[in-house]
Amino acid sequence: MQPADVKKLLQAHLPECDIEVEGEGSHYNVTVIGDVFEGLNAVKKQQLVYAGLNQQIADGSVHAVNMKTFTRAEWEQQ
């Protein structure tokens, strides 16, 4: 699975977010920026992102995801 494939899956799941994906094989670094994360703790943010990849995690095409999640306000402060 290519990073572009992972990005497409995440964009379908989180269409209101800006998403960047890097990586190769089955290991990916994902940055997701969107107001959908407003008020959520770190675990809930991760669960929201993982929900878009559950099928690929289950079949092994995605093995590891290192993610960074930000609201738009948090991203602007970076």
C-alpha positions in Angstrom: 0.0 0.0 0.0 1.4 3.4 -1.0 1.1 6.6 1.1 -1.3 8.0 -1.5 -3.6 5.0 -0.9 -3.6 5.6 2.9 -4.3 9.3 2.3 -7.2 8.6 0.1 -8.7 6.3 2.7 -8.3 8.8 5.4 -9.7 11.7 3.3 -12.8 9.6 2.6 -13.2 9.0 6.4 -12.3 12.6 7.5 -13.2 14.7 4.5 -13.0 18.0 6.4 -9.4 17.4 7.4 -6.0 18.2 5.8 -4.0 15.0 5.7 -0.4 14.2 5.0 1.0 10.7 4.8 4.6 9.5 4.5 6.0 6.1 4.7 6.5 2.8 2.9 5.6 -0.8 3.1 3.1 -1.1 5.9 4.5 1.7 8.2 3.2 5.3 7.9 3.6 8.7 9.5 0.3 10.5 9.3 -0.5 14.2 10.2 -4.2 15.1 10.3 -5.4 18.7 10.9 -9.1 19.4 11.4 -11.6 20.9 13.8 -13.1 17.5 14.2 -10.5 16.9 17.0 -11.8 19.9 19.0 -12.4 18.8 22.6 -11.1 15.3 22.1 -8.3 13.8 24.2 -5.3 12.1 22.5 -6.8 8.6 22.6 -10.1 9.7 21.1 -8.2 11.6 18.3 -6.3 8.4 17.5 -9.4 6.3 17.5 -11.0 8.6 15.1 -8.1 8.3 12.7 -7.7 4.5 13.1 -11.4 4.0 12.3 -10.6 5.0 8.7 -7.9 2.3 8.5 -9.5 -0.6 10.4 -9.9 -2.8 7.3 -6.3 -2.3 6.2 -5.0 -2.9 9.8 -7.0 -6.1 10.0 -5.7 -7.4 6.7 -2.1 -6.4 7.5 -1.7 -4.0 4.6 -1.2 -1.3 7.3 0.9 -2.4 10.2 2.1 0.7 12.0 0.8 4.2 12.1 2.6 7.1 13.8 0.1 9.9 13.9 0.0 13.5 14.8 -3.4 15.1 15.2 -4.1 18.8 15.5 -7.1 21.2 15.5 -6.7 24.0 13.1 -5.9 26.4 16.0 -3.3 24.0 17.3 -1.7 23.7 13.9 -1.5 27.5 13.5 0.4 27.7 16.8 3.0 25.2 15.5 
